Amino acid sequence: MLADVLGQKKLARNFLTAWKQDRLAQAYILSGPDGIGKTPFAIELAKTFLCREGGDDACEVCPSCRKAAHGNHEDIEIMEPATKGRVISRDAVHALIETLNFRARSGEHRFVIIREADRMQEAAANHFLKTLEEPPTDVTFFLLTARLPALLETIVSRCQIVRMRRAAPEHIEQFLRDREYAPEKAKLYASLCDGCPGRAVTMEESGVFERRARVLQRLVALTRDNAEIAAAQMLAENKDKITTVTRRNHYDDLGLMATLLRDATLMAEGADTSLLYNPDVASKLQPRAAASSPELLRKQTLSILETRENIERFVNPDLLISRLFLELCN
């Protein structure tokens, strides 16, 4: 149901209003980081719009809702990159366009959801562009992307851009606890996932506690004498053959580092340990908290977050991390 997609209540209301007033655009780009909920949001929107009850959320029991829940609704098309090569080919786009020559089988409207739309090959994107220029009147497209700048500019110009909202950490924590995550894991995952519930639920398999141990060890041992070596070690540990994976690894490690320094800042201010994201390692953070002022720790935390954002914007991580480690030695 739409209500179950965390952080998107306002967006859902806006879409529902547009639908009821017959003002739905023909193409939207749902933009936001991986794990924020773009796919479930788009699917739940389409399911709600096609629900026979016509309410503010899917009823889940009518034939239309049941088909959508099982992924076989005739008026909801989902396209995603092929497993091999992780691209959307021109042939795939052509096959999709061919299906749009037929009217909605429900007699009302159709929805096309394109996951990782930025992975369209150039020929595929240009082919799809022709459809956007003269779109079928009974179709609404949802293009989902975590890399908006990678989309063809002419495609972007013909779509309404909708930026997905990050969910509040406390809402994600409760979401995880409702799914029987241990309280300490729910709290940590919610603090690390950057408002993206999908990331939170995958942290169980990602070895986040082992990663945190490495980051913590490097942070507490950091000095000006070993800053270059520590930066080189982090760069080497996170390096992958695929550049996007390397950036994601850096992004995740810097997120862990930011939560640790955030906790050190609270400790330096004398805050209660119940407010910490990482209470189980408070004793290891204590020396850094005692040796620095809250103002300096807060400034260093912001530097980590800024570095994290720049890595997501495809700035060279080698330069960013080397500079950051020197800043953390002050």
N, C-alpha and C positions, 0 to 999 in steps of 0.2 A: 504494500500500500504506500501511497505518497507520504503518509504520516510517518512511515518507518525510515524514510531517507533523511538521515540526520542533517540539520543545518539548512534545509532548503524550503522551509515553510513559506517564506515570503515569495520566493520565486514561484512556488507551486500556486499560490494565490493569484499572482500576476498572470500566469498561464491560463488558469481556470477562468479568470475574468475575460481574457482575450477570446477564449474558446466560446464562452457563453454569449459574448457580444459579436461573434462572428468576425473577430479581428485578428485571428491567428495568422501569422506571417507564413510564407511558403517555405522559408528556410531559416534555420537557426544554427548558430555555432555554440555548443556548450563547451566552454573553455575552463580548464582547471587541472590541477596536478593529478597524477595517477592516484587512484584510491579515494578520490573525493566523492565518488558516487555518480559519475556522469551516466554510465550505462543503466543502473537501476532507476535513476531519476527519469531518463528518457522513456524507458519501458513502462514505468508506472504512470507517467503522463499519458502515453498512448493508451494504456489499459483503462485509465480513468475516463478519457475522452470517449472511448468506444463502449464504456459500460452502459448496459441497458437501463440502469436505474437513474443515470444522469445526475448523480450527486457530486459532492466535493471530493470524493475519493472512490476508488473502485469498490464495488460491493463484494467482490471475490466469489460470488455464488452464481451469477448469471452465466449463460453459455459463453458470452464474449470474454468475460473475466477468466473463466476456467481455461479457455483456449489460450489466452495470453499468458496465464500462469504456467502452462505446459509448453510454451514456446512454439505453438503451432497456429497462431491466429493468422488468418489469410490476409489481413489488412495491416499487419505489422511486419515489415521487412527489416532484417538486421544483416548488415554486411560488415565484415572485418577483414584484416589482412590475412592472406594465406599463411599457413604454418611455415611453409618453405619460403624463405626470403623475407618474411614479414612485410610484404608489400600488397597493395591493392592494384591489380592489373587492369589494363584497358578492357580485356575480355570480361572480367568480373563486372566492371561498370556497365559494359554493353549489355550483359545478361540482365542486370538489374533494370536498366532503362527499358529493355524489351518487355519486362513484366508490367511496367507502368503504362503500357499501351492499352491495358485492360482497366475497366473501371473497378472501383472498390466492390468487393464481393458482398460486403455488408450493406452496400447501397449508400454509404455515407461518406467516409473519409478513409484515407490510407496514411500510414506513417512509415517513413524510411529512416532507420537509425544506422549511421555509418560510424563504426568504432575506429579510433585512430585514423581519422580522416586525413591527417597530414602524411600518411604513408601511401597515398595515391601516387603512382608513377606519373610522370609528366603527361604522357599520352592519356592516361586514365583521367587525370584532373581536367585536361582540356576537353575531353569527351563529355565529362560530367558537367562542365561549364555550359555546354550547349543546352543541356536540360534545364539548368538554372535560369538561362536566358528566356526560355519559353516553357515554364514548368506546367505540368498538369494541374488543373484547378482543384482537384480533390486530393492532392498529396501535400504533406508537410514533411520536410527533411530536417533531421537532427544530425548535424555533423559534430562528432565528439573529438576533442583534441586536448592534449597536454602541452602541445607545442604550436600555439597559434601562429607565430611568425613563419612556421614551415609550410603553412597553407598557401596556395596560390592566391596572390593579391586580388585577382579578378573574382575568385570564388568568395573571398571574404567580403568584397564590396557588395555582393548580392545576397548576403545573409545578415540577420540580426545577431550580434554577438551577445551572448549571455554568460557572464562569469559566475561560476559556481561558488557558493559561500562555504568557507571552512566551518566545521562544527566546533562547538565549545568543548574544551577538554573534559569538563565535568559530565557533559552529555555522552561523550564517547566512553568515559570511564563507566558510567551506569549501563551503557549499551553492552560493554564487555562483561560486566558483573552479572547482568541478566542472562548472559550466555555461559555463566559458571566459570569465568576466569577468576583465578585467585586475586584477592584484593590488591596485593602488592604489584602483580603483573598488570592488572587493569589500570592502575594509577600510572605506572611507568609507561605502558604502551600509549595511553591517552596523552601523556605529556610529550611523547616523541613523534607522534604520527602527523604533526603539523596540521591538525584539524581534518585529517583524511581518514575516515573510519576503515576504508579498505586497507590502508597501510597497517592500521592497528591490528587487524585480525590476521595479518600475515607475519607479524613479528614473532609469533610463537615458533615459526619454522626458520626464522632468519638468524637465529643465534644471537639475539640482541644482548643478552646478559654477558656472553663471551666478548662481544664487541665492546660493550661498556667497560669491561675489566681492562681491556687493552688501552682504551682511550683514557681511563682513569689513571692507569699506571704511567702513561706518557705525560699526562697533565701534572700529576703531583711531583714527577721527577724533572720537570722542565726547568732548565736554567739557560742563561745566555750562552754558556759554553757549549751546551748540547742542542741548542735550538735547531741548527741546520741539520744535524743528524736525525733529530726527532721528526722534522718535517719530511726529510727524505724517506724515513721509515714508513710514515703514514702514506706517502705517495706510492711507495713500492707495494705496500700491503693491499692497497685499494685498486691497483692497476689491473685492468682486464683487457682482453683483446677487443672488446666492444666498448667504444668511447662512452656511450650512454650509461653502461653499467659502471664504468669507472666513476663517472660523475655522480651516479646514484649512491655509490659506496661512500664517496667523500661527503655527500649531502647528509647521509645517515650518521656518519661518524661525527660530523660537526653538530648535528642535532643533539647527539649524546653529550658532547662536550659542553654545549650551551646549557643543558639541563643541570649538569654537574656544577658549572660556575654559578648558575642561578641559585642553586642550593647553597653554595659557599657564600654567596652574597647574603642570603637570609640568615645563615649562621653567624656571619660577621655582624649582623644587625641584632643578634640575640633572639631570633624568631624561634618559635616552638618547632620541634622536629616533625610534628604532625603535618606541617606545611611543606615539607620537602618532597620532591619527586623521587629522590634516591635515599631514603632514610637508612637503608641497610648498609650504606658505605659512608655514612656521616663521619665516622671516626677517621677515615682516610682523607676526607676533605678538610678536617679541622685545622691542620697546619697551614693550609693555604688561606683559609678563612681568617685565621689569627694573624697571619703575616701581611694581610692586605686590608685596605679600607673598603667599605661597601661601595663607595663611589668608583674606585678603581675596578673592582670586580664587576660592577654593573657596566662600566665602559668596555671592559674586555668581553663580556657576554654579548654586548651589542656588536662588537667587532666580529665575533664568531658568526652571529646571525647575518651580518652584512656580507661576510665571505660566503656563507651558505647561499644567499640570494644571488650573488654574482656567479657562483658556480652553476646555478640553475639557468642563468642567462648566458651560459657558454663562454664565460671569461676563462682564460687559461688557469687551471687549478694549480699548476706548479708554482706560478708566481704568487697566487693568492695565499696558498698555504704557507709558503716560505715566509712571506711578509707577516702573516697572522702569528706564526710561532714567535717571531721576534717581538711583536707587540705584547704577547702574553708573558714575556719575561720581565716587563717593566714592574 
